[in-house]
């Protein structure tokens, strides 16, 4: 069902471009027909100036339509079409009583300009034409309206512009809303883990790399936390993967609701909590004032899951092991920092689980340089068992 909705949203998100392309095509074909038709009539009646203008406009519009079908880009094509249509509308307005045209053609011309353009473009062009028409019939030459009264012509023209622009506005709003839904869906697929709703590994690493650079010279503490559910394999083996998925969702929800995951400065949610792989999660804590505040957060995470998991399977209490690596003391880049936190997490597991360990870096007397310790040699500078 979600795949079907996604496909429909994708189709509707592309609706604006396809509609505009088709509108420009249809209006161009109709305008071409009328231009060459009236160009021929003007030739027969020896109105050479009007014939030249109509035929020249038809040739330009033909080239415009050819380029539109070849390149599939309608922005320039729309402007050319609107320019020719407004030129014809102006000729009808000023010379309608002296040629083969009729003032009634102004109405479909204005409607075509509005619907073939983006809302704002159509609004500006239609208002500009209405102003010119009003000035013309009120102050320059009221006789151009022919059998129509001035008031009837102006009211009908303004009413047409109002209706067409209103329709174009609500259509534009609807398409914008559909496109925003589509963009949000694409963002969720690209950046979020579909099972837990947390950030996925890719989005976390992209965000965290930039965040570490921001925090490099900060006076506060920045820490990478690697979290793993204790005995999760036995939960999957005993109750099945469906229950295992529910446990992951439960843990994710508790983390999101109890650990800060938005920037204090911007108040926008970030990607600081992520599902790394399987039952492994990572958190990047930044802006922590001191070590005691950090340990308070770590203890709070350990105690988040003391209550029994609420489900018909009666799994009981969940326990987690945490590995902590400090930036830039333990590592100066994200990959190494993640490795350090991972090693510290395994140390916490090997030393009894349900606790946190800091990563410990020690000096190698053989190589005479600082090296990362193996998992078995990670020293628990601090651990806590609830």
N, C-alpha and C positions, 0 to 999 in steps of 0.2 A: 504493500500500500504506500509506504514512504517513497519507494522508488518511482511509483506512478505519480505521486504528488510532485516529486523533484523534477520529473520530466516535464510535467505540465507547467510548473513554475518557470523552467528554463525556456519553454516555448513562449510563454506569456511575457517573459522578460525581454525577449527579442521582438516582441510585438510592435514596439514603437518604430524601430528601424524598418521592419517589413511593411508596416502600414504607410509610413512616410514614402517609402520607395514606390509602393503601388499607387498612392495618391498622386505623386508627381508623374508617374507613367500615364495614368488615366487622364489627368488634367492636360498633360502635354499632347496626348493624342487628340482629345476633343478640341483643344486650342489650335492644333495644326490643321485640323479639318476646317474649322471656321476661318482661320487666317487665309488659307489658300482659296477657299470658296469666295470670301469677300474680296480677296485680292483679284480674282478673276472677274468678279462683277465690277470692281472699280476700273479694271482695264477696259471692259466693254463700254463703260460709261465715260471713258476718257478722263477719269480722276487719277492721273498718273502719280501724283504725290502719295495719295492714300494707298494706291496699288503697290507702290514701291515700299512703303512702310510695312504693309501687311505681308508681302512676299519676303522681304528681308527678315522680318520677325519670324516667319515660318521656317526659313532656312536656318536661322540661329537656333530656333527651338528644335529642329530636326537634329542638328549636330549635338545639342544638349542632351536629347533623348538617347542618341547613339552612345555618347560617353557615359551616360547614366547606366545603360544596360551593360556596357563593357566593364566599367570599373566598380559598379555597385555602390558608389558613394553619392548620396543624395543631397549633401549640404549645399554645394555649389550649384547643383542642378536646380534645387528649390529656389535659390536666389535669382537665377536666370529666369526661371519660369515666372516668378512673382514680378520681376521687373518688366517682362513682356506683357503680362496680364494688366499690370497697372498702367503701362503705356497705352494699351488699348482702351482701358477704362478712362484715362484722361482724354484720349481722342474722342471717345463717345461723349464725354462730358462737355468738351469745348466745341466739337464739330458734329455732334450727333444730328443736328437739324439740317446739315448740309451734305450728308453722305448717305450711303446705303445702310449704315448701322442704325440701331435703335437704342434709346437710353435704357431700355429694359435689360440689356445685356450687362449692365453694371452690377446687377444683383448676383448673378452666378459668378461673375469675375471676383467680386469681393469674397464670396463664400469659398471659392477655390483657393484664394490667397490665404485665408484663415486656416482651412483644413489641411492644406499642403505644407504649412509651416509649423515650426514649434510654436507653442502658445504665445510666448512673449513676442516673437517676431511677427506672428500674425496679428497680435493685438496692436503693436506699434504701427504696422503698415495700414491696417484697416482704419485706425483712428486718424492717421495722417491723411488718408484719402477722404474720410468723412469731413475733416476740417476744410480741405481744399474744395470739396463739393459744396459745403455750406457757404463758404466765402464766395464761390462762383455764382451760385444761384441767388444769393441775397444781395450781393454788392456789385457784381460785375455784369452778369447777363442772365436775368431771370427767365428769359425766353427759351433757354436751352432745355427746359423741362417739357416743352411742347404742350400736349394736351393735359398733362398732369399739373396740379397746383403745386406751388413751391412747398407748402407745408406737408402735403401728402408725400411728396418725393423724399423730403428730408426725414420725416418721421419713419417712413418705411425703410429707408436706408439705415438709419440709426437702430431701428428695431432688429433688422437683419444682422447687423454687426454685433449687437448685444446677445442675441440668441446663439449665433455661431461661436462667438468668443466664450460664452458661458459653457457651451458644450465642449469646446476645445480645452477649457480649463479643467473641467471635471474628468475628462478623459486623461489629461496629462497627470492629474493627481492620482488617478487609479493606476496608471502605468508606473508612476514613481513608487507607489506603495508595493506593487508586485515586484518591481526590481529590487526594492530594499529587502523584501522577504527572500528573494533569490540570493542576494548577496550575503544575508545572514546565514542562509542554509549552506552556502559554499564555505563561509568562514567557519561554521561549526564543523563541517566535514574536514576542513584543512587543519584547524587548530585545536579541536577538542576531541577527547577520547569519547567514543560513542557509547561505551558501557557506563562510565562513571560520571561523565559531564565535566571532568577536570581537563586541564590542558594536556595535550599529548606530548610525547617526548620531543618531537620536532619543534613545536611552538615554545615549549619550555626552554630548550637549548638556545633557540634564536633570541628569545627575550632575555634569558639569564646572561648570555655573553655580553649584551649591551649593558645590562644592569651592573655586572661586575666592574666594567670600565667606569661607570658612574660612581661606584662606591670605592674605587681604588684608594683615593686619598681621604676617605671619610674617617672621622674620629669615632664613629660607631662600629658595632660588631656586625660582620656579615658572615653567615654560616650556612653551609650546605648540609641538609639533613637527608639521610637515606633511610627509608622506613620499609620494613618487611613484616608481614603478618606471620606470627609464629604458628607452626604446625598447620599451615594452610593446605599443604598437600594431603594431609589426613582428612581435612574437611571435604576436599574434592573427592577423595577416594571413598569416604564413608557416605556422604550425602548426595554426591553428584555435582557436576559442573554448574547446573542451574542454581543450586543453593550457593555454590562458590561465587557465582556472579552476584547474587544478592548480598553476600557478605562484602564483596568489593564495593558495591554501591552504598552499603550502609557505612562502611569506613570512610568512603569519599565524602559522603554527606556530612559526617561528623567533623571531618577535617575542614571542609568549606565553611561550616557554621561556627567553628570555634578557633580557627587560626586566621589571623589577618591576611587577606589576599587582595588588598588594594593599596595603592600608593597614598601616603598621608598628604602629600602635596597636591595631587590632582584629584584625589578621591575616586579614581577610576580603578576598576578591577584589573589585576595583572595576571600573569601566568606563573605565579610563584609556587603554586601547588600543582603537581602533575603526576599522572600515572606513568611510571617509567617503563615497566614491562611486567606482565603477569600480576603478581601480588606485591610488586615493588613500587614504592612511591618516593618522590623527591620533593623537598621543600627548600626554597631559598629564603632564609630569613635575613632581612637587612634593616638597617636603622635601629638595631637593638642597642640600648644605652650602655649596658655593662654585662659582665659574665653572669651575675646573679639573675638579671632579667632573662637572659638566654636560658639558664637552667630552669627557671620558673616555667618558661614556655615548653621546654622539653618534658618536664614533669607533668604539665597539663596534658600534653599529647599522650603520654603513657597512661594517664588516668581516664582518657576519653572513652575507653572501651571496657571499663570495669563492669558496667551493667551488662547483664546477659543479652545476647543478640535476640531481638524480638522476632521470633519466627516459629512456625509450627514444628521445626526440626529440633528445637531445644538444644541448640549447639552449646550454649553456655557462654562463659566469658571469653572475649577475644583478647589476645595479648600481641604486642608488637615489640620489635627490637629496632633501636635507632642507632645510626652511625652519624657522627658529627665531625665535619671538617671546617676549619676556620680559614677565611680569606682575608689577606693574602699570606698568612702565616704558614699554612700547610701546603698551599698551591697557589700559583698565580694565574692559572687559566681554568676554564670550566671543565675541560676533560680530566685534568689531573685532580681537580677539586672533587669531582664526582667519584673518581677512583678511590681517593682517600676516604670519603664518606662511606663508600661501599665496603672497604676493608674494615673500617671501624664498626659497621653494622654486623659484619660476620664475627668480629671479635665479641660483640655483645651477645650474639647467639651462642657462640662457643663457651661463654662464661655464664650461662644460665638463662638467657633469653629475658624478655620483659624488662629491659633496661636500656640505658643509652651509654655509649662509649664515645669519648673523643679520640680522634686519630692522633697518633704520636709519631713524630719524625725524630729519628736518631742519627747520630753521626757514625759513618762507617770508617773504622780505623784502617781498614785494608785499602780501600779506594781513595781515602783522604778527601772524600766529598760527601755532601748530603745526599742520601738516597731514600726512596720511599721504602718502608718496611714491608715485609711479607705479612699475609693475614695472620699467621701464627705468632708473629712478633709484635702485633699491634698492642700497645699498652693502654689499658683503660685508665686514663687520667681521672675520669669521673664516671661513676655509674650509679644507677639508681634502680632499685627494684620496688615497685609499689607493694 
